[in-house]
């Protein structure tokens, strides 16, 4: 899925250990799509390399993010 909009916020990096003992990290960003309904979208990046890519962005930037969609 492609999400376009303005970067609104970075949430704190979360980390932990999986059941198999592997360390993990994730960071979530908030994107304002400018849509009429549900215009704020939270997108999480897992892994150090993807988090480093997020750190290249700045709040207020127009962004286009390609992501897989999962819902719980």
MMTF fields as JSON, N, C-alpha, C and O atoms, coordinates in Angstrom:
{
  "mmtfVersion": "1.0.0",
  "mmtfProducer": "UNKNOWN",
  "numBonds": 287,
  "numAtoms": 288,
  "numGroups": 72,
  "numChains": 1,
  "numModels": 1,
  "chainsPerModel": [1],
  "groupsPerChain": [72],
  "chainIdList": ["A"],
  "bondAtomList": [4, 2, 8, 6, 12, 10, 16, 14, 20, 18, 24, 22, 28, 26, 32, 30, 36, 34, 40, 38, 44, 42, 48, 46, 52, 50, 56, 54, 60, 58, 64, 62, 68, 66, 72, 70, 76, 74, 80, 78, 84, 82, 88, 86, 92, 90, 96, 94, 100, 98, 104, 102, 108, 106, 112, 110, 116, 114, 120, 118, 124, 122, 128, 126, 132, 130, 136, 134, 140, 138, 144, 142, 148, 146, 152, 150, 156, 154, 160, 158, 164, 162, 168, 166, 172, 170, 176, 174, 180, 178, 184, 182, 188, 186, 192, 190, 196, 194, 200, 198, 204, 202, 208, 206, 212, 210, 216, 214, 220, 218, 224, 222, 228, 226, 232, 230, 236, 234, 240, 238, 244, 242, 248, 246, 252, 250, 256, 254, 260, 258, 264, 262, 268, 266, 272, 270, 276, 274, 280, 278, 284, 282],
  "bondOrderList": [1, 1, 1, 1, 1, 1, 1, 1, 1, 1, 1, 1, 1, 1, 1, 1, 1, 1, 1, 1, 1, 1, 1, 1, 1, 1, 1, 1, 1, 1, 1, 1, 1, 1, 1, 1, 1, 1, 1, 1, 1, 1, 1, 1, 1, 1, 1, 1, 1, 1, 1, 1, 1, 1, 1, 1, 1, 1, 1, 1, 1, 1, 1, 1, 1, 1, 1, 1, 1, 1, 1],
  "groupList": [{"groupName": "UNK", "atomNameList": ["N", "CA", "C", "O"], "elementList": ["N", "C", "C", "O"], "formalChargeList": [0, 0, 0, 0], "bondAtomList": [1, 0, 2, 1, 3, 2], "bondOrderList": [1, 1, 2], "singleLetterCode": "X", "chemCompType": "L-PEPTIDE LINKING"}],
  "groupTypeList": [0, 0, 0, 0, 0, 0, 0, 0, 0, 0, 0, 0, 0, 0, 0, 0, 0, 0, 0, 0, 0, 0, 0, 0, 0, 0, 0, 0, 0, 0, 0, 0, 0, 0, 0, 0, 0, 0, 0, 0, 0, 0, 0, 0, 0, 0, 0, 0, 0, 0, 0, 0, 0, 0, 0, 0, 0, 0, 0, 0, 0, 0, 0, 0, 0, 0, 0, 0, 0, 0, 0, 0],
  "groupIdList": [1, 2, 3, 4, 5, 6, 7, 8, 9, 10, 11, 12, 13, 14, 15, 16, 17, 18, 19, 20, 21, 22, 23, 24, 25, 26, 27, 28, 29, 30, 31, 32, 33, 34, 35, 36, 37, 38, 39, 40, 41, 42, 43, 44, 45, 46, 47, 48, 49, 50, 51, 52, 53, 54, 55, 56, 57, 58, 59, 60, 61, 62, 63, 64, 65, 66, 67, 68, 69, 70, 71, 72],
  "secStructList": [7, 3, 3, 3, 3, 3, 3, 3, 3, 3, 7, 7, 7, 3, 3, 3, 3, 7, 6, 6, 1, 7, 3, 3, 3, 3, 3, 3, 3, 3, 3, 3, 7, 7, 7, 1, 1, 1, 7, 3, 3, 3, 3, 3, 3, 3, 1, 2, 2, 2, 2, 2, 2, 2, 6, 6, 7, 7, 6, 6, 7, 3, 3, 3, 3, 3, 7, 7, 7, 7, 7, 7],
  "xCoordList": [0.846, 0.0, 0.889, 1.964, 0.453, 1.177, 0.406, -0.792, 1.105, 0.501, 1.241, 2.462, 0.493, 1.08, 0.522, -0.656, 1.365, 0.898, 2.042, 3.186, 1.712, 2.688, 3.051, 2.175, 4.357, 4.839, 4.514, 4.948, 3.744, 3.271, 4.119, 4.43, 4.506, 5.199, 5.95, 5.588, 7.006, 7.735, 7.386, 7.489, 6.981, 6.782, 8.098, 8.996, 8.218, 9.447, 9.727, 8.806, 11.011, 11.408, 11.049, 11.334, 10.42, 10.082, 11.025, 11.423, 11.386, 12.255, 11.873, 11.176, 12.349, 12.057, 12.772, 13.666, 12.364, 12.931, 11.79, 10.796, 11.946, 10.905, 10.936, 11.837, 9.942, 9.887, 11.109, 11.52, 11.683, 12.86, 14.161, 15.239, 14.072, 15.258, 15.915, 16.977, 15.309, 15.881, 15.441, 14.287, 16.39, 16.085, 15.363, 15.658, 14.412, 13.716, 13.527, 13.539, 13.35, 13.057, 12.007, 11.947, 11.179, 10.242, 10.034, 10.119, 9.757, 9.423, 8.201, 8.077, 7.312, 6.07, 6.083, 6.499, 5.617, 5.454, 3.976, 3.229, 3.559, 2.18, 2.173, 2.911, 1.329, 1.2, -0.202, -1.19, -0.286, -1.575, -1.822, -1.141, -2.8, -3.077, -3.909, -4.033, -4.476, -5.297, -6.681, -7.441, -7.015, -8.329, -9.418, -9.147, -10.653, -11.79, -12.051, -12.385, -11.894, -12.132, -10.875, -10.154, -10.608, -9.446, -8.166, -7.455, -7.888, -6.763, -5.406, -4.384, -5.353, -4.084, -3.827, -4.676, -2.637, -2.279, -0.982, -0.028, -0.947, 0.27, 0.93, 0.288, 2.225, 2.99, 4.211, 4.975, 4.388, 5.506, 6.57, 6.267, 7.826, 8.975, 9.696, 10.02, 9.95, 10.648, 12.068, 12.285, 13.023, 14.412, 15.232, 14.732, 16.509, 17.41, 17.57, 17.621, 17.65, 17.845, 16.647, 16.827, 15.446, 14.251, 14.088, 13.642, 14.449, 14.395, 15.394, 15.093, 16.58, 17.572, 17.047, 17.317, 16.297, 15.689, 14.673, 14.592, 13.902, 12.929, 13.626, 13.109, 14.794, 15.517, 16.014, 16.426, 15.98, 16.359, 15.236, 15.451, 14.043, 12.879, 12.769, 13.338, 12.027, 11.791, 10.298, 9.563, 9.859, 8.458, 8.097, 8.842, 6.946, 6.471, 6.756, 6.208, 7.601, 7.93, 6.743, 5.981, 6.595, 5.652, 6.348, 7.474, 5.674, 6.286, 5.37, 4.154, 5.981, 5.256, 5.893, 7.083, 5.12, 5.626, 4.931, 3.705, 5.732, 5.208, 5.257, 6.298, 4.147, 4.098, 3.131, 2.276, 3.291, 2.335, 1.332, 1.698, 0.076, -0.981, -1.392, -1.721, -1.365, -1.835, -2.748, -2.518, -3.766, -4.685, -4.98, -5.084, -5.113, -5.491, -6.659, -7.144],
  "yCoordList": [-1.174, 0.0, 1.234, 1.23, 2.265, 3.531, 4.572, 4.767, 5.238, 6.281, 7.576, 7.647, 8.606, 9.923, 10.919, 10.861, 11.827, 12.853, 13.602, 13.534, 14.317, 15.125, 14.405, 13.943, 14.313, 13.678, 14.574, 15.725, 14.037, 14.809, 14.579, 15.523, 13.3, 13.011, 11.693, 10.8, 11.589, 10.346, 9.888, 10.677, 8.648, 8.109, 7.508, 7.26, 7.275, 6.728, 5.335, 4.588, 4.998, 3.67, 2.671, 2.889, 1.573, 0.493, -0.67, -0.881, -1.427, -2.582, -3.674, -3.442, -4.871, -5.991, -7.236, -7.18, -8.348, -9.648, -10.584, -10.69, -11.26, -12.19, -13.472, -13.677, -14.334, -15.624, -16.483, -17.308, -16.286, -17.068, -16.446, -16.989, -15.309, -14.677, -13.632, -13.12, -13.295, -12.275, -10.888, -10.675, -9.942, -8.544, -7.925, -8.258, -7.019, -6.31, -4.855, -4.501, -4.008, -2.581, -2.178, -2.722, -1.215, -0.639, 0.827, 1.236, 1.61, 3.016, 3.314, 2.825, 4.11, 4.457, 5.931, 6.77, 6.237, 7.627, 7.874, 6.947, 9.123, 9.526, 10.38, 11.36, 9.996, 10.692, 11.284, 10.6, 12.557, 13.206, 13.12, 13.781, 12.303, 12.095, 13.215, 13.305, 14.067, 15.155, 14.71, 15.496, 13.463, 12.945, 13.511, 14.081, 13.346, 13.873, 13.081, 13.655, 11.763, 10.901, 10.096, 9.706, 9.845, 9.043, 9.508, 8.71, 10.79, 11.353, 11.093, 11.299, 10.647, 10.338, 8.833, 8.029, 8.464, 7.061, 6.813, 7.582, 5.743, 5.344, 4.219, 3.225, 4.383, 3.38, 3.005, 3.873, 1.701, 1.217, 0.601, -0.123, 0.899, 0.317, -0.597, -0.192, -1.839, -2.809, -2.996, -3.108, -3.029, -3.279, -2.009, -0.938, -2.157, -1.008, -0.291, 0.939, -1.045, -0.413, 0.443, 1.531, -0.022, 0.763, 1.965, 3.027, 1.796, 2.922, 3.997, 5.188, 3.584, 4.552, 5.324, 6.519, 4.662, 5.359, 6.394, 7.484, 6.065, 7.027, 8.261, 9.374, 8.06, 9.168, 10.201, 11.293, 9.871, 10.824, 11.825, 12.855, 11.516, 12.38, 13.424, 13.271, 14.487, 15.553, 15.824, 15.683, 16.214, 16.565, 17.719, 18.69, 17.595, 18.61, 18.266, 18.901, 17.273, 16.87, 16.175, 15.471, 16.382, 15.584, 14.27, 14.261, 13.153, 11.843, 10.908, 11.093, 9.909, 8.805, 7.539, 7.301, 6.73, 5.531, 4.31, 4.26, 3.33, 2.043, 1.089, 0.954, 0.427, -0.429, -1.587, -1.56, -2.607, -3.706, -3.355, -2.761, -3.712, -3.341, -4.556, -5.612, -4.379, -5.397, -4.694, -3.538, -5.386, -4.8, -5.805, -7.008, -5.282, -6.124, -5.508, -6.056],
  "zCoordList": [0.0, 0.0, 0.0, 0.6, -0.657, -0.687, 0.123, -0.082, 1.043, 1.866, 1.587, 1.728, 1.19, 0.921, 1.922, 2.275, 2.377, 3.284, 3.921, 3.471, 4.979, 5.707, 7.0, 7.732, 7.276, 8.487, 9.675, 9.731, 10.632, 11.775, 13.013, 13.739, 13.265, 14.521, 14.435, 13.669, 15.24, 15.472, 16.883, 17.823, 17.052, 18.382, 18.865, 18.061, 20.163, 20.725, 20.172, 19.844, 20.073, 19.638, 20.736, 21.914, 20.326, 21.244, 20.958, 19.813, 21.998, 21.793, 22.772, 23.76, 22.47, 23.34, 22.864, 22.019, 23.417, 23.066, 22.69, 23.409, 21.556, 21.101, 21.925, 22.739, 21.705, 22.407, 22.1, 22.917, 20.923, 20.531, 21.027, 20.783, 21.722, 22.288, 21.42, 21.775, 20.279, 19.394, 19.841, 20.212, 19.797, 20.107, 18.914, 17.766, 19.183, 18.117, 18.505, 19.684, 17.477, 17.659, 16.64, 15.537, 17.025, 16.059, 16.398, 17.556, 15.356, 15.539, 14.687, 13.564, 15.226, 14.544, 14.196, 14.995, 12.982, 12.554, 12.297, 11.984, 12.43, 12.17, 10.909, 10.806, 9.948, 8.674, 8.578, 8.845, 8.196, 7.932, 6.435, 5.65, 6.037, 4.614, 4.009, 2.787, 4.848, 4.344, 3.921, 3.356, 4.186, 3.812, 4.699, 5.755, 4.257, 5.001, 6.283, 7.319, 6.201, 7.355, 7.651, 6.732, 8.932, 9.344, 8.649, 8.04, 8.747, 8.014, 8.659, 8.005, 9.918, 10.557, 10.487, 10.871, 9.988, 9.816, 10.585, 10.463, 11.373, 12.091, 11.309, 10.971, 11.021, 10.292, 11.131, 11.552, 11.369, 12.176, 11.287, 10.338, 11.609, 10.918, 11.891, 13.007, 11.467, 12.299, 11.786, 10.579, 12.685, 12.332, 12.261, 11.917, 12.597, 12.676, 11.339, 11.302, 10.235, 8.929, 8.529, 7.981, 8.791, 8.446, 9.366, 8.933, 10.642, 11.578, 11.159, 11.24, 10.71, 10.222, 9.023, 8.896, 8.135, 6.998, 7.47, 6.903, 8.499, 9.042, 9.617, 9.516, 10.217, 10.843, 9.834, 10.223, 8.549, 7.502, 7.237, 6.597, 7.732, 7.508, 8.61, 9.69, 8.317, 9.292, 9.392, 8.414, 10.58, 10.785, 9.852, 9.728, 9.203, 8.269, 6.814, 5.913, 6.57, 5.198, 4.549, 5.211, 3.242, 2.462, 2.148, 1.649, 2.442, 2.266, 1.491, 1.445, 0.89, 0.261, 0.822, 0.614, 1.526, 2.185, 1.6, 1.508, 1.209, 0.76, 1.943, 2.586, 2.236, 3.415, 3.206, 2.321, 4.049, 4.123, 5.205, 6.219, 5.004, 5.941, 6.765, 6.225, 8.1, 9.041, 10.047, 10.402, 10.493, 11.453, 12.548, 12.305, 13.77, 14.902, 15.604, 16.593]
}
